[in-house]
Amino acid sequence: MALRLPSPFLAKMKSLLGENYDNFMKSYELAPNAGIRVNTLKISREEFMKLSPFDLAPIPWCSTGYYTQAGERPGRHPYYHAGLYYIQEPSAMAPVELLGVTPGDLVLDLCAAPGGKSTQIAAKLNGQGVLVSNDLHPDRTKALAKNLEMYGVRNAVVLNEDPDRIAGAFPEFFTKILIDAPCSGEGMFRKDESMLKYWDESSPLKFADMQRDILKSAAAMLRSGGRLVYSTCTFSPEENEGMIAEFLSEHPDFRVVPVEHSEIFSPGETDWMAGQGNVKDDVLKQLAGTARLWPHKVRGEGHFMAVLQRDGELDKREVEQEQAPIFNSGTLANESLAISSRAEHPRERKGKAAFKEERPGKPGKYGKDAARQQASRRSVIDSQSGSVSINRFQAFIREQLDLKLTGYPVTYGNHVYVSPLPEERLKQLKVIRPGWYMGQLKNERFVPGHPLATALQADEAVRYVSLSSEDGEAVRYLKGETLSIPEERVIRRSGAEAKGYVLVCIDGYSAGWAKWQTGILKNEYPAGWRWTSI
């Protein structure tokens, strides 16, 4: 059945594209492209290509991105659950590539859910620096947090805040900012026909009002010499070139960094802007340096991107001072570290700025981590529980892992996180995840959390088991089943016994926890994450 596009949309596109209109319309006769992006936090691109069960073709604007073929279902392979790749629309990989993230950067992903671009940024940071991932919609932050956890991100904070409130907490803090702005979504009509239901002629102007405020807040958070990428998945010039023209007119300390145009990246639509009659020549010239991905020119959906640079030089010494401290199990309790202990668990502080403990999956269905939800209902927690949790956590790290941690240990009740930011940076903000979740104190024992496991390498655990992706045992583990595993398959550090917590890997890549005893691998995979595909 042919896609029925609104007449006002077609008329506008014909005016915008001119002689290219017919080719543009032919793109709607083609199936949308699908892709995956290799998660280099867990596996190199070269190693993944050796393991890949898929027929892949490279995406030209993303070195870790690949087109998948029609009929392939990468979401139903154990490697997906091990976080080896992210399923992502190919054009959506381009904005982060233009952002130019390097290890040590302080990065804000301002409109981050469901997390594809945040996981891409995290891979480029490679565990160094800071990633703050924010989304305004509470329900969407659940998927955002889960994706960051599945893909083994150690140095990210997840917020659920208005951009202007974040600007109040982080004035001129970030070196890189990504705004994948909410938009009218015209570029996604082919991929997701349901978006047509929400579109009308007034949609571009409605979203432009929102985009204007987001850009203003973002500008206040960028350091001198920092870079900001603004992107949308719409064709509307009002939300694209028009928004950038307005921003440049009001922010003379910003300029467009021209994107090199090619068969892939087409130049911004300056003819439309010139016809508005109120754009200065110097701004119009800069708009030519913005970029578009057109579906009739590339194997991807429609996207717009503008790379903006703030005047001045980036002070690398100041950026280095924001890097979190490095510590190991022997120095975890060092007084120089910012260790916080709170008497209230996040979900007790309803209506206040709080660390929200909404785990992925249905409420109360998070398997072994369900106690975290039960604990949150207590109105008072022993004020000393934080220090006790830290001590138990310290012992667990020393006995069970060979791990060098970077960050600030933060306790909420009996739950332990390691945050890339000192706690004072997060005060008065709605925080979904203050950092990498380590686990909780339960019945005087430290119970490691699932996100701790997913971010580990096999050689960082005292003992691990590698399950095969091909004979069904990995799927059985992901479904929550108990497995029979002989002792000789428990790979362990010299002198360590086989009994105890085991990092479960799939073909050598971490997926979760289990406990091994006398030939039985007791499953610790969370209920809310389990394999449900047929």
C-alpha positions in Angstrom: 0.0 0.0 0.0 1.4 3.4 -1.1 2.2 5.9 1.6 -0.4 8.7 1.6 1.5 11.9 2.3 -0.4 15.1 3.3 -1.0 17.6 0.4 0.5 20.6 2.2 3.6 18.6 2.9 4.0 17.6 -0.7 3.4 21.2 -1.9 6.1 22.5 0.4 8.6 19.8 -0.6 8.0 20.5 -4.3 8.7 24.2 -3.7 11.8 23.4 -1.6 13.3 20.7 -4.0 12.4 22.0 -7.4 13.8 19.6 -10.1 14.8 17.1 -7.4 11.2 16.6 -6.3 10.5 13.6 -8.5 13.6 11.7 -7.3 12.6 12.6 -3.7 9.2 11.1 -4.2 10.6 7.9 -5.7 12.5 7.3 -2.4 9.1 6.6 -0.8 8.8 3.5 -3.1 11.8 2.0 -1.5 11.9 0.1 1.8 13.6 2.0 4.7 17.2 1.0 5.6 18.1 -0.7 8.8 21.4 -0.7 10.6 23.5 -1.7 13.6 26.4 0.1 15.3 29.2 -1.8 16.9 29.6 -1.0 20.6 33.4 -0.5 20.9 33.2 -0.3 24.7 32.8 -4.1 24.6 34.2 -5.3 21.3 36.4 -3.9 18.5 35.0 -3.4 15.1 37.5 -6.0 13.7 36.6 -8.6 16.3 32.9 -8.1 15.8 33.2 -8.6 12.0 34.9 -12.0 12.8 31.9 -13.0 15.0 29.0 -11.3 13.1 26.3 -13.7 12.0 24.8 -11.0 9.7 25.4 -9.9 6.2 26.7 -6.4 6.7 27.6 -3.4 4.5 29.4 -0.4 5.8 27.6 2.9 6.4 29.8 5.6 4.9 29.4 8.3 7.5 30.0 6.1 10.6 33.0 3.8 10.8 31.3 1.5 13.3 27.9 1.5 11.5 26.7 -1.2 9.2 23.6 -1.8 7.1 21.7 -5.0 7.8 19.8 -6.9 5.1 16.0 -7.2 4.9 14.7 -10.1 7.0 17.6 -10.1 9.4 16.5 -9.7 13.1 19.5 -8.5 15.1 17.4 -7.9 18.1 16.8 -11.7 18.5 20.5 -12.7 18.8 22.3 -13.2 22.1 24.9 -10.6 21.0 22.3 -7.9 21.2 21.6 -8.8 24.8 25.4 -8.8 25.5 25.4 -5.2 24.3 27.8 -5.8 21.3 25.8 -3.6 19.0 23.0 -1.0 19.0 20.2 -1.2 16.4 19.9 2.2 14.9 18.6 4.0 11.8 21.6 4.7 9.6 21.1 8.5 9.2 20.8 8.8 13.0 24.4 7.9 13.4 25.7 11.0 11.6 25.2 13.8 14.2 27.5 12.2 16.8 30.2 11.7 14.1 30.1 15.4 13.4 30.3 16.2 17.2 33.9 15.1 17.3 33.9 13.5 20.7 37.3 12.4 22.1 38.2 10.7 25.4 38.1 13.2 28.3 35.4 15.4 26.8 32.6 16.7 29.0 29.5 15.9 26.9 25.8 16.7 27.3 23.2 14.8 25.2 20.3 17.1 25.9 17.4 15.2 24.2 18.8 11.7 24.6 16.1 9.1 24.8 16.0 6.2 23.9 19.8 6.4 24.0 21.2 5.5 20.6 23.3 8.7 20.3 24.3 8.6 24.0 25.7 5.0 23.6 27.6 6.3 20.5 29.0 9.2 22.5 30.0 6.9 25.3 31.9 4.6 23.0 33.9 7.6 21.7 34.7 8.7 25.3 35.9 5.2 26.0 35.4 5.5 29.7 37.1 8.9 30.1 35.4 12.2 30.8 31.7 12.7 31.5 28.5 12.0 29.7 25.3 13.6 31.0 22.3 12.2 29.2 19.0 14.0 29.6 15.4 13.7 28.5 12.4 15.7 29.5 9.9 12.8 29.4 10.1 10.6 32.5 8.9 7.4 30.8 11.5 7.8 28.0 14.3 8.0 30.6 13.7 4.4 31.6 14.7 3.2 28.1 17.6 5.6 28.1 19.0 4.3 31.4 18.5 0.7 30.4 20.4 1.2 27.1 23.3 2.9 28.8 23.5 0.0 31.3 23.2 -2.7 28.6 26.0 -1.2 26.6 28.4 -1.1 29.5 28.6 2.7 30.0 30.5 3.5 33.2 30.8 7.3 33.1 27.2 8.5 32.5 24.6 10.4 34.5 21.0 10.2 33.5 18.7 13.3 34.1 15.0 14.0 33.7 15.1 17.8 33.6 14.2 21.0 31.8 17.2 22.3 29.9 17.1 25.6 31.6 17.5 23.9 35.0 20.5 21.9 33.8 21.9 25.2 32.6 21.7 26.6 36.1 23.7 23.7 37.4 26.3 23.5 34.6 27.1 27.0 33.4 29.7 26.9 30.7 30.7 23.4 31.8 30.5 21.1 28.7 33.1 20.8 25.9 30.6 19.1 23.6 26.8 19.3 23.4 24.4 17.3 21.2 20.9 18.6 20.6 18.9 16.0 18.7 15.9 18.3 18.9 12.3 17.2 19.1 10.8 18.0 15.7 7.9 17.5 13.3 9.6 14.2 12.1 9.0 14.7 8.4 12.2 12.8 7.6 10.8 9.6 9.3 7.5 9.3 7.5 8.9 6.4 5.3 10.3 4.6 8.3 7.4 5.2 10.7 4.1 5.9 9.0 2.4 6.5 12.4 4.2 9.8 12.6 1.8 11.1 9.9 -1.0 11.1 12.4 0.7 13.8 14.5 1.7 16.1 11.6 -0.2 19.2 10.3 0.8 22.4 8.6 1.4 24.1 11.9 3.7 21.4 13.3 7.0 23.0 12.2 6.2 26.3 14.0 5.1 24.5 17.1 8.3 22.6 17.4 10.4 25.7 16.5 9.2 27.3 19.7 10.5 24.4 21.7 13.8 24.2 19.7 14.5 27.9 20.3 14.4 27.5 24.1 16.5 24.3 24.0 19.2 26.1 21.9 19.3 29.0 24.2 19.8 26.8 27.3 22.5 24.8 25.5 24.4 27.9 24.6 24.7 28.8 28.3 26.3 25.4 29.1 29.0 25.3 26.4 32.6 26.3 27.3 34.5 28.8 25.2 35.9 26.9 22.2 33.3 24.1 22.7 31.3 22.5 20.0 27.5 22.0 19.7 25.7 19.9 17.1 22.1 20.6 16.4 20.2 18.0 14.5 16.6 17.1 13.5 14.9 14.4 11.5 12.7 16.8 9.6 12.8 18.6 6.2 11.2 21.8 7.4 13.5 24.8 7.0 11.8 26.6 9.8 13.1 24.0 12.2 16.5 23.7 10.5 18.3 26.5 8.7 15.7 29.0 10.0 16.4 28.0 13.6 20.2 28.2 13.1 19.9 31.7 11.4 17.9 33.0 14.4 20.4 31.5 16.9 23.4 33.0 15.1 21.8 36.4 15.0 21.2 36.3 18.8 24.6 34.6 19.7 27.4 36.5 17.9 30.0 34.4 19.8 28.9 31.3 17.8 29.7 30.4 14.3 29.0 27.5 11.9 31.8 25.0 11.4 31.2 24.0 7.7 30.4 20.3 7.0 32.3 19.1 4.0 29.7 18.6 1.3 29.7 15.5 -0.9 27.4 12.9 -2.4 26.5 12.1 1.2 26.2 15.5 2.9 24.2 18.0 0.9 24.4 21.7 1.7 21.8 23.6 3.8 18.8 25.1 1.9 20.0 28.7 1.6 17.6 29.5 -1.3 14.6 29.1 1.0 16.3 31.3 3.6 17.2 34.0 1.1 13.6 34.2 0.1 12.6 35.1 3.7 14.3 38.5 3.2 15.4 39.0 6.8 18.6 37.0 6.9 22.0 38.8 6.9 24.5 37.9 4.2 27.1 36.7 6.7 24.6 34.4 8.4 23.3 33.2 5.0 26.8 32.3 4.0 27.3 30.3 7.2 24.0 28.4 6.6 25.5 27.0 3.4 27.9 25.1 5.8 25.1 23.1 7.4 24.2 19.7 6.1 21.3 17.5 5.0 20.9 13.8 4.4 18.3 13.4 1.7 16.6 9.9 1.3 16.8 10.1 -2.5 20.6 10.6 -2.3 21.7 8.3 0.6 20.6 5.0 2.1 19.0 6.6 5.1 16.1 8.8 6.2 16.0 12.6 6.2 18.3 14.5 8.6 19.5 18.0 9.1 22.7 18.9 11.0 24.5 22.1 12.0 27.9 22.1 13.7 28.4 25.2 15.9 31.5 26.4 17.6 31.7 28.9 20.4 34.5 31.5 20.1 37.6 31.3 22.3 40.0 28.6 23.1 39.2 25.5 25.2 41.1 25.6 28.4 42.4 22.0 28.6 43.7 22.5 32.2 40.2 23.4 33.4 38.7 20.4 31.6 41.3 18.1 33.2 40.4 19.4 36.6 36.8 18.2 36.0 38.0 14.6 35.4 36.9 12.2 38.2 39.6 10.7 40.5 41.0 7.2 39.9 41.0 4.8 42.8 41.2 1.0 43.4 39.8 -1.3 46.0 42.7 -0.5 48.3 42.0 3.3 48.3 38.2 3.3 48.0 37.7 4.7 51.4 40.3 7.4 51.1 39.1 10.6 52.8 39.9 12.6 49.7 37.0 11.0 47.8 33.6 12.5 47.9 31.6 9.7 49.6 28.0 10.6 50.2 25.6 8.9 52.6 21.9 9.7 52.5 19.3 8.6 55.0 16.5 8.6 52.4 16.3 6.3 49.4 15.4 8.2 46.2 11.8 7.1 45.8 10.9 8.3 49.3 11.6 11.8 48.2 8.5 12.3 45.9 8.0 15.7 44.6 11.6 16.7 45.3 14.8 16.6 43.3 15.8 13.0 43.8 17.7 10.0 42.4 14.8 8.0 40.9 15.1 4.3 41.2 12.9 3.2 38.2 14.6 0.0 37.0 13.9 -1.3 33.5 10.9 -3.6 33.2 7.6 -3.6 35.0 7.5 -2.3 38.6 8.3 -5.0 41.0 9.5 -7.4 38.3 13.3 -6.7 38.3 14.2 -10.1 39.7 17.1 -10.1 42.1 17.1 -6.3 42.3 13.4 -6.2 43.6 14.7 -5.5 47.1 15.8 -2.1 45.8 12.2 -1.1 45.3 11.1 -2.6 48.6 13.8 -0.7 50.4 12.7 2.5 48.8 9.4 2.4 50.7 11.1 2.8 54.1 10.8 6.3 55.3 13.9 6.2 57.5 17.1 4.3 56.9 19.9 4.0 59.4 22.2 7.0 58.9 25.2 4.7 59.1 24.0 2.4 56.3 25.9 4.4 53.7 29.3 3.9 55.3 28.4 0.2 55.9 27.4 -0.2 52.2 30.7 1.4 51.1 32.7 -1.0 53.4 30.9 -4.0 52.0 31.3 -2.7 48.5 35.0 -2.2 49.0 35.3 -5.8 50.2 33.4 -7.1 47.2 35.6 -5.2 44.8 38.8 -6.4 46.5 37.7 -10.1 46.7 35.7 -10.5 43.5 37.1 -8.1 40.9 40.3 -6.9 39.5 39.0 -3.5 38.7 40.3 0.1 38.6 37.4 2.5 39.1 37.2 6.1 38.2 34.6 8.3 39.9 33.0 9.4 43.1 31.3 6.7 45.2 27.8 7.8 46.2 25.4 5.9 48.5 21.7 6.3 48.7 20.4 4.2 51.6 22.1 0.9 51.0 22.6 1.4 47.3 26.0 2.2 45.9 26.8 4.1 42.7 30.1 5.4 41.2 29.4 8.8 39.6 31.6 10.7 37.1 30.6 13.9 38.8 30.8 15.1 42.4 27.5 15.1 44.2 27.2 18.9 44.5 26.9 19.1 40.7 23.7 17.1 40.8 21.9 18.8 43.7 18.4 20.1 43.0 18.2 18.1 39.7 16.0 15.2 38.9 18.5 12.4 38.6 17.5 9.0 37.2 21.0 7.5 37.5 23.8 9.3 39.3 26.4 7.0 37.7 27.4 3.4 37.3 25.2 1.3 39.6 27.3 -1.1 41.7 24.8 -2.9 43.9 23.2 -2.9 47.3 23.7 -4.0 50.9 21.3 -6.8 51.6 21.2 -8.9 54.8 24.7 -7.6 55.7 26.1 -8.7 52.3 26.9 -6.7 49.2 24.8 -7.9 46.3 26.3 -6.7 42.9 23.9 -5.0 40.5 23.3 -6.1 36.9 24.8 -2.9 35.5 28.0 -3.7 37.2 28.2 -6.9 35.3 27.3 -5.6 31.9 30.2 -3.0 32.0 32.9 -5.5 33.0 35.4 -7.3 30.8 35.8 -11.0 31.5 39.4 -10.6 32.8 38.1 -8.1 35.4 36.2 -10.8 37.3 37.8 -13.3 39.7 35.7 -16.0 37.9 33.7 -16.1 34.8 31.9 -18.6 32.5 31.6 -18.1 28.8 28.4 -19.5 27.2 28.0 -20.3 23.5 25.7 -18.2 21.4 25.2 -21.1 19.0 24.1 -24.1 21.0 21.2 -22.5 22.9 22.8 -22.2 26.4 23.2 -18.4 26.1 19.5 -18.1 25.3 18.6 -20.3 28.2 20.6 -18.1 30.5 19.0 -14.9 29.0 15.6 -16.5 29.7 16.5 -16.9 33.4 17.0 -20.7 33.5 19.4 -22.6 35.8 22.3 -24.2 33.9 24.5 -27.3 34.6 28.1 -26.1 34.2 31.0 -28.4 35.2 33.7 -26.9 37.3 36.3 -27.0 34.6 34.3 -24.4 32.6 34.6 -21.8 35.5 37.6 -19.8 34.5 39.1 -18.2 37.6 42.0 -16.3 38.9 44.9 -18.4 40.4 44.0 -19.5 43.9 40.3 -18.6 43.7 37.7 -21.3 44.3 35.0 -22.0 41.8 32.1 -21.4 44.2 30.7 -17.9 44.3 29.6 -15.0 42.0 30.4 -15.7 38.4 30.5 -13.2 35.6 28.4 -14.8 32.8 29.7 -14.0 29.3 28.4 -14.9 25.9 31.3 -15.9 23.7 33.6 -14.0 26.0 31.5 -10.8 26.4 29.7 -10.0 29.7 26.0 -10.3 30.0 25.2 -10.7 33.7 25.7 -12.5 37.0 25.2 -16.0 38.3 26.3 -18.0 41.3 28.2 -21.3 40.7 28.1 -24.2 43.2 28.7 -27.9 42.7 28.0 -27.9 39.0 25.0 -25.6 39.1 24.9 -22.1 37.7 22.2 -20.3 39.6 20.8 -17.6 37.4 20.9 -13.9 38.5 19.8 -12.4 35.2 17.1 -9.7 36.0 13.5 -10.6 35.2 12.8 -7.3 33.5 15.7 -7.9 31.0 15.0 -11.5 30.1 14.7 -12.9 26.6 11.1 -13.0 25.5 11.5 -13.4 21.7 10.1 -16.6 20.1 
